[in-house]
């Protein structure tokens, strides 16, 4: 009887695990989309080319460090790509832990869902529709996984929380 309840609890975690892995793939799509715009500048017009040249030649000092606006812009673009890839990797690894600690993993997926919602809003406000849709889809997928993980942990007892 206890074994069948344990197996049922493990089966109930199959969907949240699949959803977490799906969100990992969505973050990989976000990474690929972001990096496909490398070097995050188009010089399609003379005005755009002048802007990029101005960014490359305008120095500034921040906290005692000298740089150009282009270095800041370019470096930030690379960092965002690395961070998106890191989140994708962490989500994939996190899915393996869902069977061991569904409540804790549910808390983490809930936090990443919130971050994805903020990413969707920021993308809508400042960027483009494709990343907004990707972040929004990831948010929904992770919210469903979060609810399922938290409800599964309630059914599986203290051994899993």
Secondary structure as UniProt FT lines:
FT   HELIX           2..36
FT   TURN            37..40
FT   HELIX           46..57
FT   STRAND          59..62
FT   TURN            63..64
FT   STRAND          65..68
FT   HELIX           69..97
FT   TURN            98..100
FT   HELIX           102..126
FT   HELIX           129..156
FT   HELIX           158..160
//
